[in-house]
Amino acid sequence: MNAGTQSNPITRPGVEMLPSGDERGLDPRDLTTNALVALGHEPMSPLKALRLRCLDCCVGSANEVRMCVSVKCPAWPFRMGMNPWRAPASEAQKEASRANIARLHKIDATPADAPSGRGEFERNGGAGTSLPGCASPGGSAIVSGRAA
């Protein structure tokens, strides 16, 4: 709430009662991350939020989202979870990404028990864990936090 306005009683989580008797949703910019999680929200990108809203509008049917003809809806261009206004990555950007991934694989290939006189954090260039789908020091791939 803005400084200088009186505090209105909370009628239910995330909602306050105005002096007029009307309800108003709290401003999410004024809430902590924990408060948002307590309300049932989870951290996600705006694109994912738009995609989930489209799925909600189409009663959970991905096919209905794909077939949506509500072209005047502000979310319509984003309904497939992609930003149509974002330019595709250039070849230079793609090459830089490939080089970063190769560098991470090289860092992960360092045996964890190699005597280097440094801790694991330093030995791995600051990376304490493997990225999903990257080879772990033991040689198995890490997928969603589990060895594949």
Buried (B, 14 or more C-beta within 10 A) or exposed (E): EEEEEEEBEEEEEBEBBEEEEEEEEBEEEEBEEEBBEEEEBEEEEEBEBBBEBBBEBBEEEEEEBEEBEEEEBEBBEBBBBEEEEEEEEEEEEEEEEEEEEEEBEEBBEBEEEEEEEEEBEEBBEEBEEBEEEBBBBEEEEBEEEEEE
